Amino acid sequence: MRRHIAVKTAATVLFVMMALSISAACSSQSKRPPPLENIGPRWDEHVAKAIHDPARAQSVRDLGRRLIELQDALTNDMEELNRQAAELNANYEASREEFARLVVAFDAKRAEALQQYREVLFAMRGQTSADEWKLLTK
């Protein structure tokens, strides 16, 4: 009996968390970062001022552009989640399982993207001195 109540409570908590995350995703307007062509040249100038070794500077420039691409992909994924959630929300016959699948799939993609993001940041950090890093992160 206790186990049944615990499972039911856990399922309810999971559903509430999913509903809150979907409603928050649907209610907020995604803030799309400026296009790469607008950020790229500024990033290149910033890197050129901070890192004087051409080979390392080029590597850090490339890593920075990769971060911008990852951010753009994450924004696209968020917009797609909003679209799919709105579509499911409009369907009154949609089940909890459909919402759960949507959230689980998005969460997996987001976790993978954030892992790539961290790896790029650590690679960038590994190629810069402490002073260069301070200049880059201002």
C-alpha positions, 0 to 999 in steps of 0.5 A: 500500500505504501509503495503504491502511494509513493509511486503515485506521489512520485508520478504526480510530482513528475507530472507537475514538474513537467507541466511547469517546465512546459508552461514556462517554456510556452509562456516565455518568448525565446531570446534569440542571440544575434546572428553569427555574422553579427557576433563573429567579427566582434568575437574575432576582435576581442580574441585578437586583443586578448591573445597575441599568439596567432595559432592559439588565437585562431583556435580560440576564435573557432571555439567561440564560434562553436559556442555561438552555434551551440547556443543557436541550436539550443534556441532552435530546440527550445522554439521547437519544444514550444511549438510541440507543447502548444500543439499538444496543449491544443489537443484535449485528447493528448495524454500525460505520456505524450507530454512526458515523452516531449519533455524527456526528449527535449531534456536529453537533447538539452543535456547533450548540448550542454555537455558539448557547451561545457567541453568547448568552454573547457577547451577554450579555457585550456588554451588561454592563460588566466590573464587572457581568460579574464580579458575574454570573459569581460 
